[in-house]
Amino acid sequence: MDTIKGRAFSIIDGNTFDMRVTHVGKQNLYKYNDIERVRIAEIDEPELNTLTGRRSKLLLQQKL
């Protein structure tokens, strides 16, 4: 499993965010850009055009 670390700078929705990559694992199989869009696996959040979707985006923003 690849590892990247960095700072989230843009929350897209309740399970997706953009990240500035500052560290890439030495054993990674893939190459990564300076900015990556990350989707959290196995989490299915409501669409943004719903009240619960907007809430889930805010919750992710608070956690990150």
Residue, then its C-alpha position, 0 to 999 in steps of 0.5 A: m500500500d502506498t503512503i503519502k502525507g501532506r496538508a489538505f487545502s480544499i474539501i470537495d465533499g464529505n469523502t474527497f479532498d485535495m492535498r499538497v503532498t509533502h512526503v511520499g513513502k520510499q516503498n510506493l509503487y506509484k508516482y504522485n504529483d505535488i497536489e493529489r485529489v484523495r477520496i476516502a475509501e469505503i465511505d459513501e457520503p450524500e451529494l452536496n446538493t442535500l442538507t446532509g451532504r453539506r453537513s458531511k462536507l463541514l464535518l470532514q473539513q473540521k476533522l482535517 
